[in-house]
Amino acid sequence: MLSLCSLIDNISKGVGVTAATLVLPLGLIMTYEALARFLLNLPTFWAYELSYMLTGAHFALGIALVTRNSEHIRIDFLYARMPELSRKLIDFFILLFCMVPLMFWVSWGLINYAWNSWVIGEVSGESGWNPLIWPVRSAVAIGFLLFAIQLVSETIKTGHRVSILFRKKS
């Protein structure tokens, strides 16, 4: 099972690192828009839409890597004071019964949302550019599905750690 977790972790890392590179074109687009708008008085009709699409893809495709690296923000003034076994048991049950089912349910909805956009050829309707919206919806759906799968990996690893702690305690 831990080898499956390693595979999932590596996929999350690869997708997350790749998603991080979306910051570069996003920065270039926003810089170009600012210069064109304020220096040349020639705003673009595409920068806003492209920037929110890149931001959405960046966030969604990177969330599994953040989870893999345990870099989410925690408010843990009570949790941090608990013994490791208690913390891991809480993590395990929250992952198993809340987070994993919830994220697979959300992923299913996002996949359907992206699929429907693809089938009807939905466009954004936000500007004169009016790009197809399914690519960004697909990226978000893939990102959340990968997040759900990463949560399965975290559940397995946490369960493994709980079993080790139980054996040490005995």
C-alpha positions as CSV (number, residue, x, y, z in Angstrom):
1,M,0.0,0.0,0.0
2,L,2.8,2.4,0.8
3,S,4.2,1.9,-2.8
4,L,0.8,3.0,-4.1
5,C,1.1,6.1,-1.8
6,S,4.5,6.8,-3.2
7,L,3.2,6.6,-6.8
8,I,0.3,9.0,-5.9
9,D,2.7,11.3,-4.1
10,N,5.0,11.5,-7.2
11,I,2.1,12.2,-9.5
12,S,0.9,15.0,-7.2
13,K,4.4,16.4,-7.1
14,G,4.8,16.3,-10.9
15,V,1.4,17.9,-11.5
16,G,1.9,20.5,-8.7
17,V,5.3,21.6,-9.9
18,T,4.0,21.9,-13.4
19,A,1.1,23.9,-12.2
20,A,3.4,26.2,-10.3
21,T,4.9,27.2,-13.7
22,L,1.5,28.8,-14.6
23,V,2.6,31.7,-12.4
24,L,5.1,32.9,-15.0
25,P,2.6,33.4,-17.9
26,L,0.1,34.8,-15.4
27,G,2.6,37.4,-14.3
28,L,3.6,38.3,-17.9
29,I,-0.1,38.6,-18.9
30,M,-0.9,40.9,-15.9
31,T,2.3,43.0,-16.5
32,Y,1.4,43.4,-20.2
33,E,-2.2,44.3,-19.3
34,A,-1.0,46.9,-16.8
35,L,1.5,48.5,-19.2
36,A,-0.9,48.5,-22.1
37,R,-3.7,50.0,-20.1
38,F,-1.8,52.7,-18.1
39,L,1.0,53.6,-20.5
40,L,-0.6,53.2,-23.9
41,N,-4.3,53.5,-23.0
42,L,-4.8,50.3,-24.9
43,P,-6.4,47.7,-22.5
44,T,-6.7,44.1,-23.7
45,F,-10.0,42.3,-24.1
46,W,-8.5,38.9,-23.1
47,A,-6.2,39.5,-20.1
48,Y,-8.9,39.3,-17.5
49,E,-10.3,36.0,-18.7
50,L,-6.9,34.4,-19.3
51,S,-5.7,35.5,-15.9
52,Y,-8.7,34.0,-14.0
53,M,-8.4,30.8,-16.0
54,L,-4.7,30.4,-15.3
55,T,-5.3,31.3,-11.6
56,G,-8.0,28.7,-11.3
57,A,-5.9,26.0,-13.0
58,H,-2.9,26.9,-10.9
59,F,-4.8,26.6,-7.6
60,A,-6.7,23.4,-8.5
61,L,-3.8,21.6,-10.0
62,G,-1.5,22.5,-7.0
63,I,-3.8,21.6,-4.1
64,A,-2.7,17.9,-4.1
65,L,1.0,18.9,-3.8
66,V,0.2,21.2,-0.9
67,T,-1.6,18.4,0.8
68,R,1.2,15.9,0.0
69,N,3.7,18.4,1.7
70,S,1.4,19.1,4.6
71,E,1.6,22.8,3.9
72,H,-2.1,23.8,4.4
73,I,-2.7,26.3,7.1
74,R,-3.7,24.8,10.4
75,I,-5.2,26.4,13.5
76,D,-4.0,23.9,15.9
77,F,-3.6,25.4,19.4
78,L,-5.4,22.4,20.9
79,Y,-4.3,19.8,18.3
80,A,-0.6,20.6,18.7
81,R,-0.8,19.9,22.5
82,M,-2.2,16.4,22.0
83,P,-0.1,13.2,21.9
84,E,0.9,12.1,18.4
85,L,-1.3,9.0,18.6
86,S,-4.4,11.2,19.3
87,R,-3.5,13.6,16.5
88,K,-3.0,10.8,14.0
89,L,-6.3,9.1,15.1
90,I,-8.1,12.4,14.6
91,D,-6.5,12.9,11.2
92,F,-7.3,9.3,10.1
93,F,-11.0,9.5,11.0
94,I,-11.4,13.0,9.5
95,L,-9.7,11.9,6.3
96,L,-11.5,8.6,6.0
97,F,-15.0,9.7,6.9
98,C,-15.1,13.4,5.9
99,M,-12.4,14.6,3.5
100,V,-12.1,11.6,1.1
101,P,-15.8,11.2,0.5
102,L,-16.4,14.9,0.3
103,M,-13.6,15.5,-2.2
104,F,-14.7,12.5,-4.4
105,W,-18.2,13.9,-4.4
106,V,-17.0,17.4,-5.3
107,S,-14.7,15.9,-8.0
108,W,-17.7,14.0,-9.5
109,G,-19.7,17.3,-9.7
110,L,-16.8,19.2,-11.3
111,I,-16.2,16.4,-13.8
112,N,-19.8,16.6,-14.8
113,Y,-19.6,20.4,-15.0
114,A,-16.6,20.2,-17.3
115,W,-18.1,17.5,-19.4
116,N,-21.3,19.5,-19.9
117,S,-19.3,22.6,-20.9
118,W,-17.4,20.5,-23.4
119,V,-20.5,18.9,-24.9
120,I,-22.3,22.2,-25.5
121,G,-19.2,24.1,-26.5
122,E,-19.8,26.6,-23.7
123,V,-18.0,29.9,-23.9
124,S,-17.2,32.3,-21.1
125,G,-19.5,35.2,-22.0
126,E,-17.3,37.6,-20.1
127,S,-15.7,39.5,-23.0
128,G,-15.4,40.0,-26.7
129,W,-12.8,37.2,-26.7
130,N,-15.4,34.7,-25.4
131,P,-13.1,31.6,-25.1
132,L,-14.2,28.1,-24.6
133,I,-14.6,27.5,-20.9
134,W,-14.2,23.7,-20.8
135,P,-10.4,23.7,-20.7
136,V,-10.2,25.5,-17.3
137,R,-13.2,23.6,-15.9
138,S,-11.4,20.4,-16.9
139,A,-8.2,21.5,-15.2
140,V,-10.1,22.3,-12.0
141,A,-11.9,18.9,-12.2
142,I,-8.6,17.1,-12.7
143,G,-7.0,19.1,-9.9
144,F,-9.8,18.2,-7.4
145,L,-9.8,14.6,-8.5
146,L,-6.0,14.4,-7.9
147,F,-6.6,16.1,-4.5
148,A,-9.2,13.4,-3.6
149,I,-6.7,10.7,-4.7
150,Q,-3.9,12.4,-2.6
151,L,-6.3,12.3,0.4
152,V,-6.6,8.6,-0.1
153,S,-2.8,8.4,0.0
154,E,-2.7,10.6,3.2
155,T,-5.3,8.3,4.8
156,I,-3.3,5.2,4.1
157,K,-0.1,6.8,5.4
158,T,-1.8,8.1,8.5
159,G,-3.4,4.7,9.1
160,H,0.0,3.1,8.8
161,R,1.5,5.6,11.3
162,V,-1.4,4.9,13.7
163,S,-0.7,1.2,13.6
164,I,3.0,1.8,14.3
165,L,2.1,4.0,17.3
166,F,-0.3,1.4,18.6
167,R,2.4,-1.2,18.4
168,K,4.9,1.0,20.2
169,K,2.3,1.7,22.9
170,S,1.6,-2.0,23.5
